[in-house]
Amino acid sequence: MAARGNARRGLLKASLSDEPFWTFFSALPVGAVLFDPEADGFVAFNDAACAQLGYTRDAFARLGIGDIDAMRSSAELLQARRQLKLNSAPQRFHTRQRAADGSSREVDVTLQSIVLAGKTLGYSVWHDVTDREDAIEKLRAREKELARVQRIGRIGGFEVDLQHGFVSHQSPEYLRLHDLAENATSESHEGWIQRLHPEDRERMVRHFRDSIAGTLRDYAAEYRVVTPAGDIRWISSLAEIERAADGRPLRMIGAHIDVSALRNAETELASHAARLEEADRRKDEFLAMLGHELRNPLAPILSVCDWLRSKAPDLAPDVVAAHDVIDRQARHLRVLVDELLDVARINTGRIALKCETVDLGDVVLAAVEQVRDLMSRQRHRFELALAQPPEPSDRIHVRGDLARLIQVVSNLLNNAAKYTDPGGIVKLAVTTEDNEARVLVQDSGVGIPAESLPQIFDPFAKGARQSHPARDGLGVGLSLAHRITQLHGGRLWAHSDGPGKGSCFTVALPRVHPPVVAVTSSTAVAPSRPAAACRVLIVDDNIDAAESMAVLLQMDGHDTRVLHDGKDIVEQALEYRPDVVLLDIGLPGRDGFDLAGDLRRAPELVGLRLIAVTGYGQEDDRRRAQESGFDQHLIKPVDYSKLKTLLRAPQASVQA
């Protein structure tokens, strides 16, 4: 160590004439050292070398080369020193040095021989590149993460030279995505075209050329490619087109995303949707057929009930009681069938509203009348809060379908009556708030659990109330009321404080103000006249339904003739010359639609009223009946009071 210090002092003393060198040496901002090629340690070093490794000058002077270099042994380093040759090109290499605190520094070393004071020495400059190496390492880590993300996301980068033949350069992930060889990092435009799916090729070539010929920067396309193994993959291509100042395309840079799984899922979803649509269509057909099949036997039952009602004074009390049970249950079954079909119509968007300006009071009174018997049997106390000013213009009006609005309110009242124990209270109030008309139906019944409120309007949902005794029905009444209210641009919501605390349903509809119409003596309505006797031809393959309808009509003074098929219907009509034909649609052989056309084409039967009597009650059935020449469309089982009204009314194309 003393010999190393003496050699350094001797060198410094002998080289005073080289003061410019020492000035430069000391001022270097990077570490610099002088060393004897034949010995360990350092002859001279600058302050930057000490600072770079965190040593004092005294500590640095005691270091050997092996104390600093962390990558090679002292023997290897000394051997390298001895191999230095004067006037040879500088040696440059990278190493890792050991700092005073034990940390490592990444260093770029420049090494060469120089002559100083007549002595050949080794001269080394140390560039600390730790920050650079750390940045490079972080960049490499980020690149690995990016490559991993691309691999996971099935994303591959590409670049297309738009100035020299559209040659493209692809990333490793791009190659993996397309199943291309690892060394296929560049590809001609023709090569890309050949990999396109034949069905997409023309479209994509045109889209690519139109995009680069235009002025837009963004490029997007979705297409199929065929891999070398013959697999088909869907690719989403997103890119930017770089252009020169004059708009010339320079290059396209972007990414390919494998969207095969998404496309396959979309295909499967579309297939599933098609299957659901087909199942839904079959369900509607089934419901229509079910309604027809259920209505057919109901028609004669209700007709006989109507006939028995007319004979009530002559019947024994037990027969009258039995009649009432049959009549009540048959009419209830008709309501269930109608509700079931209404759900299908609303769900498929095939319900048509006949909107007009409606007095909400009339809606409420009609709905109350429909459920009066039910509440009476349940001994409910019914409270109605409805103000009906004498002037119609002062009443509450809404815009809507009268029959459907009555259905909404009657469903809510029916629901309240069913879920309120005998002797309970049902209240109905009509109010206004801002520009809304509101109907509130409140009961003291079983209430609704909080967890059931969000699903209370779902079809077939009864929630926790389904186990309550005597709660018959399909669970569609509230759903129908909710959907019909929405179709009117209104809202329906429910509130309950919980089980046993009753419930309140509120309907809110946009309020309208009808124009004031002056009433003169000429607008007075004539009293109803009794139905004039008609000649009615009944055509129905259901013998019971046809015969029972004929009996009811005959009791009202009409003349009837019954046919059980459509054979010779025109000849029968020409012979009988009816005023009205009640024609079943679902006849064996030719259906009622075809037969209606035959009757309409007979010039001798001009003015004949055709009424469709059928179990098919969907909107398409009504439309088809009208197109076939029917004047009215009645659904089995026929409401006889409605038929009597139609027979009494002047002829018109009214869809009942």
C-alpha positions as CSV (number, residue, x, y, z in Angstrom):
1,M,0.0,0.0,0.0
2,A,2.9,2.4,0.9
3,A,4.6,1.5,-2.4
4,R,1.3,2.4,-4.2
5,G,1.2,5.8,-2.5
6,N,4.9,6.5,-3.2
7,A,4.4,5.7,-6.9
8,R,1.5,8.1,-7.1
9,R,3.4,10.9,-5.4
10,G,6.4,10.3,-7.7
11,L,4.1,10.4,-10.7
12,L,2.5,13.6,-9.6
13,K,5.9,15.3,-8.9
14,A,7.3,14.2,-12.3
15,S,4.2,15.4,-14.2
16,L,3.9,19.0,-13.0
17,S,4.6,20.0,-16.6
18,D,1.3,18.2,-17.5
19,E,-0.8,20.6,-15.5
20,P,-3.5,20.9,-18.3
21,F,-4.0,17.2,-18.2
22,W,-4.5,17.3,-14.4
23,T,-6.9,20.2,-14.7
24,F,-9.0,18.3,-17.2
25,F,-8.7,15.0,-15.2
26,S,-9.9,16.7,-12.0
27,A,-12.7,18.5,-13.7
28,L,-14.3,15.5,-15.4
29,P,-18.0,15.1,-14.2
30,V,-17.6,11.3,-14.4
31,G,-15.3,9.0,-12.5
32,A,-11.7,8.8,-13.9
33,V,-8.7,6.8,-12.7
34,L,-5.1,6.2,-13.6
35,F,-3.5,2.8,-12.9
36,D,-0.3,0.9,-13.4
37,P,-1.0,-1.9,-15.9
38,E,1.2,-4.2,-14.0
39,A,-0.2,-3.6,-10.5
40,D,-3.4,-3.5,-8.5
41,G,-5.0,-0.3,-7.2
42,F,-5.0,3.2,-8.6
43,V,-2.2,5.7,-9.3
44,A,-4.6,8.6,-9.4
45,F,-8.4,9.3,-9.3
46,N,-10.7,12.3,-9.4
47,D,-13.3,13.5,-7.0
48,A,-16.1,12.3,-9.2
49,A,-14.9,8.7,-8.9
50,C,-15.0,9.0,-5.1
51,A,-18.4,10.6,-5.2
52,Q,-19.8,8.0,-7.7
53,L,-19.1,5.1,-5.3
54,G,-19.5,7.0,-2.0
55,Y,-15.8,6.9,-0.8
56,T,-13.6,9.5,0.8
57,R,-10.3,10.1,-1.0
58,D,-8.4,8.4,1.7
59,A,-10.7,5.3,1.6
60,F,-10.6,5.2,-2.2
61,A,-6.8,5.3,-2.2
62,R,-6.7,2.0,-0.2
63,L,-9.0,0.2,-2.7
64,G,-7.9,-2.6,-5.0
65,I,-9.6,-3.1,-8.3
66,G,-11.3,-6.2,-7.0
67,D,-12.9,-4.2,-4.3
68,I,-14.8,-2.2,-6.9
69,D,-15.7,-4.4,-9.8
70,A,-18.6,-6.8,-8.8
71,M,-18.7,-8.8,-12.0
72,R,-15.1,-10.2,-12.3
73,S,-12.3,-11.3,-10.0
74,S,-9.1,-9.4,-9.2
75,A,-7.1,-11.9,-11.3
76,E,-9.3,-11.4,-14.3
77,L,-9.1,-7.7,-14.0
78,L,-5.3,-7.7,-13.6
79,Q,-5.0,-9.9,-16.6
80,A,-7.1,-7.4,-18.6
81,R,-4.8,-4.5,-17.5
82,R,-1.7,-6.3,-18.6
83,Q,-3.2,-6.8,-22.1
84,L,-3.6,-3.0,-22.7
85,K,-1.4,-1.9,-25.6
86,L,-0.2,1.6,-26.2
87,N,-1.9,3.4,-29.2
88,S,-4.5,0.7,-29.4
89,A,-8.2,1.6,-29.8
90,P,-10.1,2.3,-26.5
91,Q,-11.9,-0.7,-25.0
92,R,-15.5,-0.2,-24.0
93,F,-17.6,-2.5,-21.9
94,H,-20.3,-2.5,-19.3
95,T,-19.8,-3.6,-15.7
96,R,-21.3,-3.4,-12.2
97,Q,-19.4,-1.6,-9.5
98,R,-19.7,-2.1,-5.8
99,A,-20.4,1.2,-3.8
100,A,-19.3,2.0,-0.3
101,D,-22.8,1.3,1.1
102,G,-23.0,-2.1,-0.5
103,S,-25.2,-1.1,-3.3
104,S,-24.4,-1.7,-7.0
105,R,-23.9,0.9,-9.7
106,E,-24.3,0.1,-13.4
107,V,-21.2,1.6,-15.2
108,D,-20.1,2.0,-18.8
109,V,-16.3,1.8,-18.9
110,T,-13.9,3.3,-21.4
111,L,-10.3,2.0,-21.1
112,Q,-7.0,2.8,-22.9
113,S,-3.3,3.3,-22.5
114,I,-1.6,6.7,-22.2
115,V,1.9,8.0,-21.6
116,L,2.3,10.4,-18.8
117,A,5.7,11.8,-17.6
118,G,7.3,9.1,-19.7
119,K,5.5,6.3,-18.1
120,T,2.8,4.1,-19.7
121,L,-0.3,4.1,-17.6
122,G,-3.9,2.8,-17.9
123,Y,-6.6,5.4,-18.2
124,S,-10.2,4.6,-17.4
125,V,-13.4,6.7,-17.5
126,W,-16.5,5.5,-15.6
127,H,-19.9,6.6,-16.8
128,D,-22.6,5.8,-14.2
129,V,-25.6,4.6,-16.1
130,T,-27.5,3.2,-13.2
131,D,-30.5,5.4,-13.9
132,R,-30.5,4.5,-17.6
133,E,-30.2,0.8,-16.8
134,D,-33.0,1.0,-14.3
135,A,-35.2,2.8,-16.9
136,I,-34.3,0.1,-19.5
137,E,-35.2,-2.6,-17.0
138,K,-38.5,-1.0,-16.2
139,L,-39.2,-0.6,-19.9
140,R,-38.4,-4.2,-20.5
141,A,-40.7,-5.2,-17.6
142,R,-43.5,-3.0,-19.1
143,E,-42.9,-4.5,-22.5
144,K,-43.3,-7.9,-20.9
145,E,-46.5,-6.8,-19.2
146,L,-47.8,-5.3,-22.4
147,A,-47.0,-8.5,-24.3
148,R,-48.8,-10.5,-21.6
149,V,-51.8,-8.2,-21.8
150,Q,-51.8,-8.6,-25.5
151,R,-51.5,-12.3,-25.2
152,I,-54.4,-12.5,-22.7
153,G,-56.5,-10.1,-24.7
154,R,-55.7,-11.6,-28.0
155,I,-54.3,-8.3,-29.3
156,G,-51.5,-7.9,-31.8
157,G,-49.9,-4.7,-33.1
158,F,-49.0,-4.0,-36.7
159,E,-47.6,-1.2,-38.9
160,V,-48.2,-0.7,-42.6
161,D,-45.9,1.3,-44.8
162,L,-48.3,3.2,-47.1
163,Q,-45.6,4.7,-49.2
164,H,-43.8,1.6,-50.4
165,G,-46.1,-1.2,-51.4
166,F,-48.2,-1.5,-48.3
167,V,-45.7,-3.8,-46.6
168,S,-46.7,-4.5,-43.0
169,H,-44.7,-5.3,-39.9
170,Q,-46.2,-7.3,-37.1
171,S,-45.6,-7.8,-33.4
172,P,-45.0,-11.3,-31.9
173,E,-48.5,-11.2,-30.5
174,Y,-49.9,-10.5,-33.9
175,L,-48.1,-13.5,-35.3
176,R,-49.5,-15.7,-32.5
177,L,-53.0,-14.3,-33.0
178,H,-52.9,-15.2,-36.7
179,D,-51.0,-18.5,-36.2
180,L,-48.1,-17.2,-38.4
181,A,-44.5,-18.3,-38.1
182,E,-42.4,-16.4,-35.5
183,N,-40.0,-15.1,-38.3
184,A,-42.9,-13.8,-40.4
185,T,-42.5,-10.3,-39.0
186,S,-43.3,-8.6,-42.3
187,E,-45.9,-9.4,-44.9
188,S,-46.8,-8.1,-48.3
189,H,-50.2,-6.5,-48.9
190,E,-51.1,-9.5,-51.2
191,G,-50.2,-11.9,-48.4
192,W,-52.8,-10.2,-46.2
193,I,-55.4,-10.2,-48.9
194,Q,-54.9,-14.0,-49.4
195,R,-55.5,-14.6,-45.7
196,L,-58.9,-12.8,-45.8
197,H,-62.0,-15.0,-45.7
198,P,-63.3,-15.3,-49.3
199,E,-66.7,-13.8,-48.3
200,D,-65.0,-10.8,-46.8
201,R,-62.1,-10.3,-49.2
202,E,-63.7,-7.9,-51.7
203,R,-65.3,-5.8,-49.0
204,M,-62.1,-5.4,-47.0
205,V,-59.9,-4.6,-50.0
206,R,-62.3,-1.9,-51.0
207,H,-62.6,-0.6,-47.5
208,F,-58.8,-0.5,-47.0
209,R,-58.2,1.4,-50.3
210,D,-61.1,3.8,-49.7
211,S,-59.8,4.5,-46.2
212,I,-56.2,5.4,-47.2
213,A,-57.5,7.4,-50.3
214,G,-59.7,9.5,-48.1
215,T,-58.8,12.1,-45.5
216,L,-59.8,10.4,-42.3
217,R,-57.3,9.4,-39.7
218,D,-59.2,6.7,-37.9
219,Y,-59.5,3.2,-39.4
220,A,-61.8,0.5,-38.2
221,A,-63.0,-2.8,-39.7
222,E,-64.2,-6.2,-38.6
223,Y,-63.7,-9.3,-40.8
224,R,-62.7,-12.9,-40.9
225,V,-59.3,-14.4,-41.6
226,V,-58.3,-18.0,-42.4
227,T,-55.2,-19.3,-40.5
228,P,-52.7,-21.6,-42.1
229,A,-54.4,-24.5,-40.4
230,G,-57.7,-23.5,-41.9
231,D,-59.3,-22.1,-38.7
232,I,-61.6,-19.1,-39.1
233,R,-61.1,-16.1,-36.8
234,W,-63.0,-12.9,-36.5
235,I,-60.6,-9.8,-36.3
236,S,-61.4,-6.3,-35.2
237,S,-58.9,-4.0,-36.7
238,L,-58.4,-0.5,-35.2
239,A,-55.7,1.8,-36.5
240,E,-54.7,5.4,-37.2
241,I,-53.5,6.6,-40.6
242,E,-50.6,9.0,-40.4
243,R,-50.7,11.6,-43.2
244,A,-48.3,14.2,-44.6
245,A,-49.1,17.9,-44.6
246,D,-50.6,17.5,-48.1
247,G,-52.8,14.6,-46.9
248,R,-50.7,11.8,-48.5
249,P,-50.9,8.6,-46.4
250,L,-47.6,7.7,-44.8
251,R,-48.2,4.8,-42.6
252,M,-51.0,2.9,-40.7
253,I,-50.3,1.8,-37.1
254,G,-52.8,-0.2,-35.1
255,A,-53.9,-3.4,-33.5
256,H,-55.8,-6.5,-34.3
257,I,-58.1,-7.9,-31.7
258,D,-59.4,-11.5,-31.8
259,V,-63.2,-11.1,-31.4
260,S,-64.0,-14.7,-32.4
261,A,-65.3,-15.6,-29.0
262,L,-67.5,-12.5,-29.0
263,R,-68.8,-13.2,-32.5
264,N,-69.5,-16.8,-31.6
265,A,-71.3,-15.6,-28.5
266,E,-73.3,-13.2,-30.6
267,T,-74.2,-16.0,-33.0
268,E,-75.2,-18.2,-30.2
269,L,-77.2,-15.4,-28.6
270,A,-78.9,-14.7,-31.9
271,S,-79.7,-18.4,-32.3
272,H,-81.0,-18.5,-28.7
273,A,-83.1,-15.4,-29.3
274,A,-84.5,-17.0,-32.5
275,R,-85.4,-20.1,-30.5
276,L,-87.0,-18.0,-27.8
277,E,-88.9,-16.0,-30.4
278,E,-90.1,-19.3,-31.9
279,A,-91.0,-20.6,-28.5
280,D,-92.8,-17.3,-27.8
281,R,-94.7,-17.6,-31.1
282,R,-95.7,-21.2,-30.3
283,K,-96.8,-20.1,-26.8
284,D,-99.0,-17.4,-28.4
285,E,-100.4,-20.0,-30.8
286,F,-101.0,-22.3,-27.9
287,L,-102.7,-19.6,-25.8
288,A,-104.9,-18.7,-28.8
289,M,-105.8,-22.3,-29.3
290,L,-106.3,-22.8,-25.5
291,G,-108.6,-19.8,-25.4
292,H,-110.5,-21.1,-28.3
293,E,-110.9,-24.6,-26.8
294,L,-111.8,-23.2,-23.4
295,R,-114.3,-20.7,-24.8
296,N,-116.1,-23.2,-27.0
297,P,-117.5,-25.2,-24.0
298,L,-118.0,-22.0,-22.0
299,A,-120.3,-20.6,-24.7
300,P,-123.2,-23.1,-24.3
301,I,-122.7,-23.1,-20.5
302,L,-123.2,-19.4,-20.3
303,S,-126.0,-19.4,-22.8
304,V,-127.8,-21.9,-20.8
305,C,-127.1,-19.9,-17.6
306,D,-128.7,-16.8,-19.3
307,W,-131.7,-19.0,-20.3
308,L,-132.1,-20.3,-16.8
309,R,-131.9,-16.8,-15.4
310,S,-134.9,-15.9,-17.5
311,K,-136.7,-18.8,-16.0
312,A,-135.7,-18.1,-12.4
313,P,-139.2,-17.2,-11.1
314,D,-140.4,-20.7,-12.1
315,L,-137.5,-22.6,-10.7
316,A,-137.0,-24.1,-7.2
317,P,-134.7,-22.2,-4.9
318,D,-132.1,-25.0,-4.9
319,V,-132.0,-25.0,-8.7
320,V,-131.6,-21.2,-8.7
321,A,-128.7,-21.6,-6.2
322,A,-127.0,-24.2,-8.3
323,H,-127.5,-22.0,-11.4
324,D,-125.8,-19.1,-9.6
325,V,-122.8,-21.2,-8.7
326,I,-122.4,-22.5,-12.3
327,D,-122.9,-19.0,-13.7
328,R,-120.5,-17.4,-11.3
329,Q,-117.7,-19.9,-11.9
330,A,-118.2,-20.0,-15.7
331,R,-117.9,-16.2,-15.8
332,H,-114.8,-16.4,-13.6
333,L,-113.2,-18.9,-15.9
334,R,-114.0,-16.5,-18.8
335,V,-112.1,-13.7,-17.0
336,L,-109.1,-16.0,-16.4
337,V,-109.0,-16.9,-20.1
338,D,-109.2,-13.3,-21.2
339,E,-106.5,-12.3,-18.7
340,L,-104.2,-15.0,-20.0
341,L,-104.7,-13.9,-23.6
342,D,-104.2,-10.3,-22.7
343,V,-100.8,-11.1,-21.2
344,A,-99.8,-12.7,-24.5
345,R,-101.1,-9.7,-26.5
346,I,-99.3,-7.1,-24.4
347,N,-96.0,-9.0,-24.3
348,T,-96.0,-9.2,-28.1
349,G,-97.1,-5.6,-28.6
350,R,-100.4,-6.7,-30.3
351,I,-102.8,-4.8,-28.1
352,A,-104.4,-1.8,-29.7
353,L,-105.8,1.1,-27.6
354,K,-108.9,2.9,-28.9
355,C,-108.1,6.2,-27.2
356,E,-110.6,8.9,-26.6
357,T,-111.3,11.6,-24.0
358,V,-112.7,9.6,-21.0
359,D,-114.4,10.8,-17.8
360,L,-112.4,9.1,-15.1
361,G,-115.5,9.0,-12.9
362,D,-117.3,6.8,-15.5
363,V,-114.3,4.5,-15.5
364,V,-114.4,4.1,-11.7
365,L,-118.1,3.6,-11.5
366,A,-118.0,0.9,-14.2
367,A,-115.1,-0.8,-12.5
368,V,-116.9,-0.7,-9.1
369,E,-120.0,-2.3,-10.7
370,Q,-117.9,-5.2,-12.0
371,V,-116.6,-6.1,-8.5
372,R,-119.6,-5.2,-6.5
373,D,-120.8,-8.8,-6.1
374,L,-117.4,-10.0,-5.0
375,M,-117.1,-7.4,-2.3
376,S,-120.7,-8.0,-1.3
377,R,-120.0,-11.7,-0.8
378,Q,-116.9,-10.9,1.2
379,R,-119.0,-8.4,3.4
380,H,-116.4,-5.7,2.7
381,R,-117.1,-2.1,3.7
382,F,-116.5,-0.2,0.5
383,E,-115.8,3.6,0.6
384,L,-115.8,5.6,-2.6
385,A,-114.4,9.2,-2.7
386,L,-115.5,10.5,-6.1
387,A,-116.7,14.0,-6.8
388,Q,-118.9,14.2,-9.9
389,P,-119.7,17.8,-10.7
390,P,-122.9,18.3,-12.7
391,E,-121.0,20.0,-15.5
392,P,-119.0,17.4,-17.5
393,S,-116.3,20.0,-18.3
394,D,-115.6,20.2,-14.5
395,R,-114.9,16.5,-14.1
396,I,-111.6,14.7,-14.3
397,H,-110.8,13.5,-17.7
398,V,-107.9,11.4,-19.2
399,R,-107.0,10.3,-22.7
400,G,-107.3,6.5,-23.0
401,D,-109.2,3.4,-24.0
402,L,-112.3,3.2,-21.9
403,A,-112.6,-0.5,-21.7
404,R,-108.9,-1.0,-20.8
405,L,-109.0,1.7,-18.1
406,I,-112.0,0.0,-16.6
407,Q,-110.0,-3.2,-16.7
408,V,-107.1,-1.5,-14.8
409,V,-109.3,-0.2,-12.0
410,S,-111.4,-3.3,-11.7
411,N,-108.3,-5.5,-11.5
412,L,-107.0,-3.3,-8.6
413,L,-110.4,-3.5,-6.9
414,N,-110.6,-7.3,-7.5
415,N,-107.1,-7.6,-6.0
416,A,-108.0,-5.6,-3.0
417,A,-111.2,-7.7,-2.4
418,K,-109.3,-11.0,-2.8
419,Y,-106.6,-10.1,-0.3
420,T,-108.9,-8.5,2.3
421,D,-110.5,-10.8,4.9
422,P,-114.3,-10.7,5.2
423,G,-115.5,-7.6,6.9
424,G,-112.5,-5.6,5.9
425,I,-112.3,-2.2,4.3
426,V,-111.7,-1.3,0.7
427,K,-111.4,2.3,-0.3
428,L,-111.2,4.0,-3.7
429,A,-110.4,7.7,-4.2
430,V,-110.0,9.9,-7.3
431,T,-107.8,12.9,-6.9
432,T,-105.6,15.2,-9.0
433,E,-102.0,16.3,-8.4
434,D,-100.3,18.8,-10.7
435,N,-101.3,17.6,-14.3
436,E,-102.1,14.1,-13.2
437,A,-105.3,12.3,-12.4
438,R,-104.9,9.7,-9.8
439,V,-106.9,6.6,-8.6
440,L,-106.0,5.2,-5.2
441,V,-107.2,1.7,-4.2
442,Q,-106.5,1.0,-0.5
443,D,-107.4,-2.0,1.6
444,S,-107.0,-3.3,5.1
445,G,-105.9,-6.7,3.9
446,V,-103.0,-9.0,4.3
447,G,-100.4,-6.5,3.1
448,I,-97.3,-7.0,1.1
449,P,-93.8,-8.0,2.4
450,A,-91.1,-5.4,1.6
451,E,-89.1,-8.0,-0.4
452,S,-92.1,-8.8,-2.6
453,L,-92.9,-5.2,-3.6
454,P,-90.3,-5.0,-6.4
455,Q,-91.9,-8.1,-8.1
456,I,-95.5,-7.3,-7.3
457,F,-96.3,-6.4,-11.0
458,D,-94.4,-9.4,-12.5
459,P,-96.7,-11.8,-14.5
460,F,-97.8,-14.8,-12.4
461,A,-96.2,-13.4,-9.3
462,K,-98.2,-13.6,-6.1
463,G,-95.3,-13.3,-3.7
464,A,-95.7,-14.2,-0.1
465,R,-99.5,-13.7,-0.4
466,Q,-100.1,-16.8,-2.5
467,S,-100.5,-19.0,0.6
468,H,-103.4,-17.0,1.9
469,P,-106.7,-18.9,1.7
470,A,-109.1,-18.2,-1.1
471,R,-106.6,-16.3,-3.3
472,D,-107.5,-17.9,-6.6
473,G,-106.4,-16.5,-10.0
474,L,-103.4,-16.7,-12.2
475,G,-101.5,-13.8,-10.7
476,V,-101.7,-11.7,-13.9
477,G,-104.2,-9.0,-12.9
478,L,-101.7,-6.6,-11.4
479,S,-99.3,-7.2,-14.3
480,L,-102.0,-6.4,-16.8
481,A,-103.0,-3.3,-14.9
482,H,-99.4,-2.1,-14.8
483,R,-98.7,-2.7,-18.5
484,I,-101.9,-1.1,-19.6
485,T,-101.2,1.9,-17.4
486,Q,-97.8,2.2,-19.0
487,L,-99.4,2.0,-22.5
488,H,-101.5,5.0,-21.5
489,G,-98.3,7.0,-20.6
490,G,-99.1,6.6,-16.9
491,R,-97.7,5.0,-13.8
492,L,-98.8,2.4,-11.3
493,W,-97.1,1.7,-8.0
494,A,-97.8,-0.1,-4.8
495,H,-97.2,0.7,-1.1
496,S,-97.5,-1.4,2.0
497,D,-96.3,-1.1,5.5
498,G,-95.8,-4.9,5.6
499,P,-97.7,-8.1,6.3
500,G,-101.1,-7.6,8.0
501,K,-101.1,-3.8,7.4
502,G,-103.0,-3.5,4.1
503,S,-101.8,-2.0,0.8
504,C,-102.4,0.9,-1.4
505,F,-102.1,0.9,-5.3
506,T,-102.0,4.3,-7.1
507,V,-102.7,4.8,-10.8
508,A,-101.4,8.2,-12.2
509,L,-102.5,9.2,-15.7
510,P,-101.9,12.5,-17.6
511,R,-105.0,14.7,-17.1
512,V,-106.7,16.3,-20.1
513,H,-109.3,19.0,-20.4
514,P,-112.0,18.2,-22.9
515,P,-113.4,21.0,-25.1
516,V,-116.7,22.5,-24.0
517,V,-119.6,21.4,-26.3
518,A,-122.8,23.3,-26.2
519,V,-125.8,21.0,-25.7
520,T,-129.0,21.9,-27.6
521,S,-132.4,20.4,-27.6
522,S,-131.5,18.6,-30.8
523,T,-128.7,16.6,-29.1
524,A,-131.0,14.9,-26.6
525,V,-130.6,11.2,-26.7
526,A,-133.6,9.1,-27.6
527,P,-134.5,6.4,-25.2
528,S,-133.4,2.9,-26.1
529,R,-135.9,1.0,-28.2
530,P,-136.5,-2.7,-27.9
531,A,-134.6,-4.9,-30.3
532,A,-136.4,-5.4,-33.5
533,A,-137.0,-9.0,-34.5
534,C,-134.2,-10.3,-36.7
535,R,-133.7,-13.4,-38.8
536,V,-130.4,-14.8,-37.5
537,L,-128.4,-17.6,-39.1
538,I,-126.2,-19.4,-36.6
539,V,-123.2,-21.3,-38.0
540,D,-121.2,-23.2,-35.4
541,D,-119.9,-26.8,-35.3
542,N,-120.4,-26.8,-31.5
543,I,-123.9,-28.2,-31.3
544,D,-124.5,-27.2,-27.7
545,A,-123.3,-23.6,-28.3
546,A,-125.4,-23.2,-31.5
547,E,-128.6,-24.6,-30.0
548,S,-128.4,-22.7,-26.7
549,M,-127.7,-19.4,-28.6
550,A,-130.7,-20.1,-30.8
551,V,-132.9,-20.7,-27.7
552,L,-131.8,-17.3,-26.2
553,L,-132.4,-15.4,-29.4
554,Q,-135.8,-17.0,-29.9
555,M,-136.8,-16.0,-26.3
556,D,-136.1,-12.4,-27.4
557,G,-138.4,-12.7,-30.4
558,H,-135.8,-13.4,-33.1
559,D,-136.2,-16.0,-35.8
560,T,-133.2,-18.4,-36.0
561,R,-131.8,-21.2,-38.2
562,V,-128.8,-23.3,-37.2
563,L,-126.1,-24.8,-39.3
564,H,-123.2,-27.0,-38.0
565,D,-120.8,-26.6,-40.9
566,G,-120.2,-24.2,-43.8
567,K,-121.3,-26.4,-46.6
568,D,-123.9,-24.7,-48.8
569,I,-123.8,-21.6,-46.6
570,V,-124.5,-19.3,-49.5
571,E,-127.4,-21.4,-50.7
572,Q,-128.8,-21.6,-47.1
573,A,-128.5,-17.8,-46.8
574,L,-130.2,-17.2,-50.1
575,E,-133.0,-19.4,-49.1
576,Y,-133.4,-18.1,-45.5
577,R,-132.5,-14.5,-46.2
578,P,-131.1,-13.7,-42.7
579,D,-130.6,-10.2,-41.4
580,V,-127.6,-11.4,-39.3
581,V,-125.2,-14.3,-39.6
582,L,-123.4,-15.5,-36.4
583,L,-120.5,-17.3,-38.0
584,D,-117.9,-19.4,-36.1
585,I,-114.3,-19.0,-37.4
586,G,-113.0,-22.4,-36.5
587,L,-115.3,-24.6,-38.6
588,P,-114.2,-27.9,-40.1
589,G,-113.2,-27.7,-43.7
590,R,-113.2,-24.1,-44.9
591,D,-113.0,-21.6,-42.0
592,G,-115.2,-18.7,-41.3
593,F,-112.9,-16.2,-43.0
594,D,-113.3,-18.0,-46.3
595,L,-117.1,-18.4,-45.8
596,A,-117.5,-14.7,-45.0
597,G,-115.9,-13.9,-48.3
598,D,-118.4,-16.2,-50.1
599,L,-121.3,-14.4,-48.5
600,R,-119.9,-10.9,-49.3
601,R,-119.5,-11.9,-53.0
602,A,-123.2,-12.9,-53.3
603,P,-124.9,-9.8,-54.8
604,E,-128.3,-10.9,-53.4
605,L,-126.9,-10.7,-49.8
606,V,-125.9,-7.0,-49.9
607,G,-126.6,-5.5,-46.5
608,L,-126.2,-8.7,-44.6
609,R,-124.6,-8.2,-41.2
610,L,-121.8,-10.7,-40.5
611,I,-120.7,-11.2,-36.9
612,A,-117.7,-13.4,-36.1
613,V,-118.3,-15.6,-33.0
614,T,-115.1,-17.3,-32.1
615,G,-112.7,-18.4,-29.5
616,Y,-109.8,-16.7,-31.3
617,G,-109.5,-13.2,-29.8
618,Q,-106.0,-11.9,-30.5
619,E,-105.6,-8.6,-32.4
620,D,-104.5,-10.4,-35.6
621,D,-107.7,-12.4,-35.4
622,R,-109.8,-9.2,-35.2
623,R,-107.9,-7.6,-38.0
624,R,-108.3,-10.6,-40.2
625,A,-112.0,-10.8,-39.4
626,Q,-112.4,-7.2,-40.5
627,E,-110.4,-7.8,-43.7
628,S,-112.6,-10.8,-44.5
629,G,-115.8,-8.8,-44.4
630,F,-117.1,-9.2,-40.8
631,D,-118.9,-6.3,-39.3
632,Q,-118.3,-7.3,-35.7
633,H,-116.0,-9.7,-33.8
634,L,-117.4,-11.4,-30.6
635,I,-115.3,-13.7,-28.5
636,K,-116.7,-16.9,-27.0
637,P,-118.3,-17.3,-24.6
638,V,-120.5,-14.4,-26.0
639,D,-121.7,-11.8,-23.6
640,Y,-125.4,-12.0,-24.5
641,S,-126.1,-8.5,-23.4
642,K,-123.5,-7.3,-25.8
643,L,-125.0,-9.3,-28.6
644,K,-128.4,-7.9,-27.9
645,T,-126.9,-4.4,-28.1
646,L,-125.3,-5.2,-31.5
647,L,-128.6,-6.6,-32.8
648,R,-130.4,-3.4,-31.7
649,A,-127.8,-1.0,-33.1
650,P,-127.8,0.2,-36.7
651,Q,-125.4,-1.7,-39.0
652,A,-121.8,-0.5,-38.7
653,S,-118.3,-1.9,-38.8
654,V,-117.8,-2.0,-35.0
655,Q,-115.3,-4.3,-33.5
656,A,-116.9,-5.4,-30.3
